[in-house]
């Protein structure tokens, strides 16, 4: 592996507010014990960046869907410079009760959320603790590698959560055809089977068309009657599992109304509310309502194998790629919504 020449300073991107991206110069950090310096090669944009896009990120460099190369390694590390990998968002402690059981997304002593509490992947380099680095095959493109994170990771975790309550899922409803909803759709087809009908609701015709391309059944939330559509397909009793990726109260309530007996609702998108008539809508039909937050580090291994097998299919979710110098254009497109997943590359 060729050594990487590390400069003293780097170009880093910040959001200045009101939809403006600014480029600043920062010192390149040096890794200490247990730390890795990652040369960022790709970072996918995420809806959770929108607050930064609108209101500014201050001096913090956002970006939490990071793929890159180990440029330098501090003492007491195992990864060698030149190793390709992705970065798990949450810097988990590894020693609390949750971490010992593998629930690293529920760490009691979380040290960082990369791109939120600490500088992230919109800079040329990012400093991480080695425990959140996951090595990938060198022949996997860095852009495709970002699929392992919010798309496959969050999507797959929500399905694994649903299976805890309903192991015999035969029909699915997804509210929201944004990147997370598309990720859930893709992972349903991979994990549960191509024949599982997956209904996807949204108002965005571009994303509904992309859902159809991925094998979903698009339902326009503004012009189509979801109940009638399900009934026409023989699902008069509702669906087995519903996933809300929209974070919108109305969409989540529509999921509740379309759940069948023993149905499970998994809330993935942050925001909004959900209300239930407990006797009629929860106890009587024995339904389950679950939350699903990001994913666990240990899921990366299984998802990496899924990506090896289904790379061409999953890569359809990435509709646009921009050089990192065009983060402004990438952000304007992404938050405008006429796209799937958007990635900036170096």
C-alpha positions as CSV (number, residue, x, y, z in Angstrom):
1,X,0.0,0.0,0.0
2,X,1.3,3.4,-1.0
3,X,2.0,5.8,1.9
4,X,-0.3,8.9,2.0
5,X,1.4,12.2,2.2
6,X,-0.4,14.1,4.9
7,X,-0.4,17.9,4.8
8,X,-0.4,20.2,7.8
9,X,-3.7,21.8,6.8
10,X,-6.8,20.8,4.9
11,X,-9.9,22.2,3.2
12,X,-13.0,21.6,5.2
13,X,-16.6,22.4,4.5
14,X,-19.1,24.0,6.9
15,X,-22.6,25.2,6.5
16,X,-22.9,29.0,6.9
17,X,-26.7,29.0,7.2
18,X,-29.5,30.0,4.8
19,X,-28.4,27.2,2.5
20,X,-24.9,28.4,2.0
21,X,-21.8,26.2,2.0
22,X,-18.4,27.7,3.0
23,X,-14.9,26.2,2.6
24,X,-12.4,26.9,5.4
25,X,-8.9,25.8,6.2
26,X,-8.3,23.7,9.3
27,X,-5.2,22.0,10.8
28,X,-5.0,18.3,10.0
29,X,-5.4,16.5,13.4
30,X,-2.8,13.9,14.5
31,X,-4.0,10.5,15.8
32,X,-3.3,9.7,19.4
33,X,-3.5,6.3,21.1
34,X,-6.3,4.2,19.7
35,X,-7.0,6.7,17.0
36,X,-7.1,6.7,13.2
37,X,-6.8,9.6,10.8
38,X,-9.1,8.9,7.8
39,X,-8.6,10.5,4.4
40,X,-12.2,11.1,3.4
41,X,-13.0,9.7,-0.1
42,X,-16.8,9.9,-0.1
43,X,-19.6,11.2,2.2
44,X,-23.3,10.8,1.5
45,X,-25.7,13.6,2.3
46,X,-28.4,13.0,4.8
47,X,-31.7,14.6,5.7
48,X,-30.4,15.2,9.2
49,X,-27.9,17.6,7.7
50,X,-30.8,19.9,6.8
51,X,-30.7,21.8,10.1
52,X,-27.0,22.7,9.4
53,X,-27.9,23.6,5.8
54,X,-30.6,26.0,7.0
55,X,-29.2,27.3,10.3
56,X,-25.5,26.8,10.0
57,X,-23.0,24.4,11.6
58,X,-20.8,27.0,13.2
59,X,-17.1,25.9,13.1
60,X,-18.2,22.2,13.1
61,X,-17.6,20.2,9.9
62,X,-20.7,18.0,9.3
63,X,-20.9,14.7,7.5
64,X,-21.6,11.4,9.1
65,X,-21.8,8.8,6.2
66,X,-18.0,8.5,5.7
67,X,-16.0,6.2,3.5
68,X,-12.2,6.6,3.2
69,X,-8.7,5.4,3.7
70,X,-6.6,5.1,6.8
71,X,-4.0,7.8,6.3
72,X,-2.2,7.5,9.7
73,X,-2.7,5.3,12.8
74,X,-1.8,6.2,16.4
75,X,-0.3,3.8,19.0
76,X,-2.3,0.8,20.0
77,X,-4.2,0.4,16.8
78,X,-4.6,-2.5,14.4
79,X,-5.7,-0.9,11.1
80,X,-2.8,-0.2,8.8
81,X,-2.4,2.9,6.7
82,X,-3.9,2.3,3.3
83,X,-6.8,0.3,4.6
84,X,-10.2,1.2,3.1
85,X,-13.3,1.4,5.4
86,X,-16.4,3.2,6.6
87,X,-17.0,5.1,9.8
88,X,-19.8,4.2,12.2
89,X,-21.6,7.3,13.4
90,X,-21.6,6.7,17.1
91,X,-18.4,6.5,19.1
92,X,-19.5,3.9,21.6
93,X,-17.7,3.2,24.8
94,X,-17.5,-0.6,24.3
95,X,-17.8,-1.3,28.1
96,X,-21.3,-0.3,29.2
97,X,-24.2,-2.8,29.6
98,X,-25.5,-1.9,26.1
99,X,-22.2,-2.2,24.4
100,X,-21.4,-5.5,26.0
101,X,-24.6,-6.9,24.6
102,X,-23.9,-5.5,21.2
103,X,-26.3,-2.7,21.3
104,X,-23.7,-0.1,20.4
105,X,-26.4,2.3,19.1
106,X,-27.7,2.5,22.7
107,X,-24.4,3.2,24.4
108,X,-24.8,4.7,27.9
109,X,-21.4,6.5,27.6
110,X,-21.3,7.6,24.0
111,X,-18.2,9.7,23.3
112,X,-19.2,11.3,20.0
113,X,-21.6,11.5,17.1
114,X,-19.3,12.1,14.1
115,X,-20.3,15.1,12.1
116,X,-22.5,16.4,14.9
117,X,-20.5,16.7,18.1
118,X,-17.1,16.3,16.3
119,X,-15.9,17.2,12.8
120,X,-17.1,14.8,10.2
121,X,-16.7,13.7,6.6
122,X,-17.1,17.0,4.6
123,X,-13.5,17.7,5.4
124,X,-10.5,16.1,3.7
125,X,-9.5,14.3,6.9
126,X,-11.4,13.1,9.9
127,X,-10.0,11.8,13.2
128,X,-11.8,8.9,14.8
129,X,-11.3,6.3,17.5
130,X,-10.5,2.9,15.8
131,X,-13.5,1.1,17.4
132,X,-15.9,2.9,14.9
133,X,-13.8,2.0,11.8
134,X,-15.0,-0.9,9.7
135,X,-12.7,-2.2,7.0
136,X,-14.1,-2.9,3.5
137,X,-13.0,-4.7,0.3
138,X,-10.5,-2.5,-1.6
139,X,-12.4,-3.1,-4.9
140,X,-15.6,-1.6,-3.5
141,X,-16.1,2.0,-4.6
142,X,-16.1,4.5,-1.8
143,X,-19.5,5.9,-2.9
144,X,-21.0,2.4,-2.9
145,X,-19.4,1.8,0.5
146,X,-21.5,4.6,2.0
147,X,-24.6,2.5,1.4
148,X,-23.5,0.4,4.4
149,X,-24.3,3.3,6.7
150,X,-27.6,5.1,6.8
151,X,-29.1,3.2,3.8
152,X,-28.4,-0.4,4.6
153,X,-27.6,0.0,8.3
154,X,-30.6,2.0,9.3
155,X,-32.9,0.2,6.9
156,X,-31.7,-3.3,7.9
157,X,-31.9,-2.5,11.6
158,X,-35.5,-1.4,11.3
159,X,-36.4,-4.7,9.7
160,X,-34.6,-6.7,12.3
161,X,-36.5,-4.7,14.9
162,X,-39.8,-5.6,13.2
163,X,-38.9,-9.3,13.0
164,X,-38.6,-9.3,16.8
165,X,-42.4,-8.8,17.0
166,X,-43.5,-10.3,13.7
167,X,-41.3,-13.1,12.3
168,X,-43.8,-14.0,9.6
169,X,-43.9,-10.7,7.6
170,X,-45.6,-11.1,4.2
171,X,-46.6,-7.5,3.4
172,X,-45.0,-4.2,4.1
173,X,-45.9,-0.5,4.0
174,X,-43.3,2.3,4.0
175,X,-44.3,5.9,4.6
176,X,-41.8,8.1,2.9
177,X,-39.7,7.5,-0.2
178,X,-36.7,9.5,0.8
179,X,-33.3,7.7,1.0
180,X,-34.1,6.0,4.3
181,X,-37.4,4.8,3.0
182,X,-35.7,3.5,-0.2
183,X,-33.1,1.8,2.0
184,X,-35.8,0.0,3.9
185,X,-37.4,-1.0,0.6
186,X,-34.2,-2.4,-0.7
187,X,-33.4,-4.3,2.5
188,X,-36.9,-5.8,2.7
189,X,-36.4,-7.2,-0.8
190,X,-33.0,-8.6,0.2
191,X,-33.7,-9.8,3.7
192,X,-37.4,-10.9,3.4
193,X,-37.6,-11.8,-0.3
194,X,-38.3,-10.3,-3.7
195,X,-41.9,-11.5,-3.6
196,X,-42.9,-9.5,-0.6
197,X,-45.2,-6.7,-1.7
198,X,-43.9,-3.3,-0.5
199,X,-46.1,-0.3,-0.7
200,X,-44.4,3.0,-0.6
201,X,-46.2,6.3,0.0
202,X,-45.0,9.8,-0.7
203,X,-45.9,13.1,-2.5
204,X,-42.6,13.2,-4.5
205,X,-43.1,11.7,-7.9
206,X,-39.4,11.4,-8.6
207,X,-38.8,9.3,-5.5
208,X,-42.0,7.3,-6.1
209,X,-40.6,6.4,-9.5
210,X,-37.3,5.4,-7.9
211,X,-39.2,3.2,-5.5
212,X,-40.9,1.5,-8.4
213,X,-37.5,1.0,-10.0
214,X,-36.4,-0.8,-6.8
215,X,-39.4,-3.2,-6.9
216,X,-41.8,-1.2,-4.6
217,X,-45.4,-0.4,-5.3
218,X,-45.7,3.4,-5.3
219,X,-48.8,5.1,-3.9
220,X,-49.1,8.9,-4.2
221,X,-50.2,10.1,-0.8
222,X,-51.9,13.2,-2.3
223,X,-53.9,11.5,-5.1
224,X,-54.4,7.8,-4.3
225,X,-56.4,6.1,-1.7
226,X,-54.1,3.7,0.2
227,X,-56.9,1.6,1.7
228,X,-58.5,1.1,-1.7
229,X,-55.2,0.2,-3.2
230,X,-54.4,-2.4,-0.5
231,X,-58.0,-3.8,-0.8
232,X,-57.7,-4.1,-4.6
233,X,-54.6,-6.2,-4.0
234,X,-56.4,-8.5,-1.5
235,X,-55.0,-6.9,1.7
236,X,-58.3,-5.9,3.1
237,X,-57.1,-6.8,6.6
238,X,-54.0,-4.5,6.4
239,X,-50.3,-5.1,6.2
240,X,-48.0,-7.1,8.5
241,X,-45.4,-4.4,9.0
242,X,-45.3,-0.7,8.5
243,X,-42.2,1.6,8.6
244,X,-42.4,5.3,9.0
245,X,-39.4,7.0,7.6
246,X,-41.1,10.4,7.1
247,X,-41.2,11.6,10.6
248,X,-44.6,13.1,9.8
249,X,-47.6,12.6,12.1
250,X,-50.2,12.2,9.3
251,X,-48.0,9.5,7.5
252,X,-47.5,7.7,10.8
253,X,-51.2,7.7,11.6
254,X,-51.9,6.3,8.1
255,X,-49.5,3.4,9.0
256,X,-51.5,2.7,12.2
257,X,-54.7,2.6,10.2
258,X,-53.4,0.2,7.7
259,X,-51.9,-2.3,10.1
260,X,-53.4,-5.8,10.3
261,X,-53.7,-8.1,13.3
262,X,-50.3,-8.7,15.0
263,X,-49.0,-5.9,12.8
264,X,-45.9,-4.0,13.8
265,X,-45.2,-0.3,13.2
266,X,-41.5,0.7,13.3
267,X,-40.9,4.4,13.7
268,X,-37.6,5.3,12.0
269,X,-38.0,8.9,11.0
270,X,-37.5,11.4,13.8
271,X,-40.2,14.0,14.5
272,X,-44.0,14.1,14.6
273,X,-46.3,12.1,16.9
274,X,-48.4,9.0,16.9
275,X,-51.6,8.3,18.8
276,X,-53.5,5.1,19.4
277,X,-56.8,4.0,20.8
278,X,-55.2,1.5,23.1
279,X,-58.0,-1.1,23.3
280,X,-59.1,-1.0,19.7
281,X,-55.8,-0.3,17.9
282,X,-53.2,-1.9,20.2
283,X,-54.4,-4.5,22.7
284,X,-57.2,-6.1,20.7
285,X,-55.2,-6.8,17.5
286,X,-52.0,-7.3,19.5
287,X,-50.1,-4.8,17.5
288,X,-46.6,-3.6,18.3
289,X,-45.1,-0.1,18.0
290,X,-41.3,0.1,18.0
291,X,-38.6,2.7,17.7
292,X,-35.5,2.1,15.5
293,X,-32.4,4.2,16.0
294,X,-29.5,3.9,13.4
295,X,-28.1,0.4,13.7
296,X,-25.5,-1.6,15.7
297,X,-21.8,-1.9,14.7
298,X,-22.0,-5.7,14.5
299,X,-24.6,-5.4,11.7
300,X,-22.0,-4.1,9.4
301,X,-20.5,-7.5,8.8
302,X,-23.8,-9.1,7.5
303,X,-24.6,-6.0,5.5
304,X,-21.2,-6.0,3.9
305,X,-22.0,-9.5,2.6
306,X,-25.4,-8.3,1.4
307,X,-23.7,-5.4,-0.5
308,X,-21.3,-7.9,-2.2
309,X,-24.2,-9.9,-3.4
310,X,-26.6,-7.0,-4.3
311,X,-24.3,-4.1,-5.1
312,X,-25.8,-3.3,-8.5
313,X,-29.4,-3.3,-7.1
314,X,-28.6,-1.2,-4.1
315,X,-26.4,1.3,-5.9
316,X,-29.6,2.5,-7.8
317,X,-30.4,4.4,-4.6
318,X,-27.5,6.7,-5.3
319,X,-28.7,8.9,-8.1
320,X,-26.1,11.7,-8.1
321,X,-22.4,12.0,-7.4
322,X,-20.5,15.3,-7.1
323,X,-16.9,16.3,-6.4
324,X,-16.4,17.5,-2.9
325,X,-15.7,21.0,-4.3
326,X,-19.4,21.1,-5.4
327,X,-21.0,20.4,-2.0
328,X,-23.1,23.5,-2.6
329,X,-24.6,22.1,-5.7
330,X,-25.0,18.7,-4.1
331,X,-26.8,20.2,-1.1
332,X,-29.1,22.3,-3.2
333,X,-30.1,19.3,-5.2
334,X,-30.5,17.0,-2.2
335,X,-32.6,19.3,-0.1
336,X,-34.7,20.1,-3.1
337,X,-35.8,16.5,-3.1
338,X,-35.5,15.6,-6.8
339,X,-33.0,12.9,-6.3
340,X,-32.3,9.7,-4.3
341,X,-29.1,9.5,-2.3
342,X,-26.4,12.1,-3.2
343,X,-22.7,11.5,-2.5
344,X,-19.7,13.9,-2.6
345,X,-16.4,12.3,-3.6
346,X,-12.7,13.2,-3.5
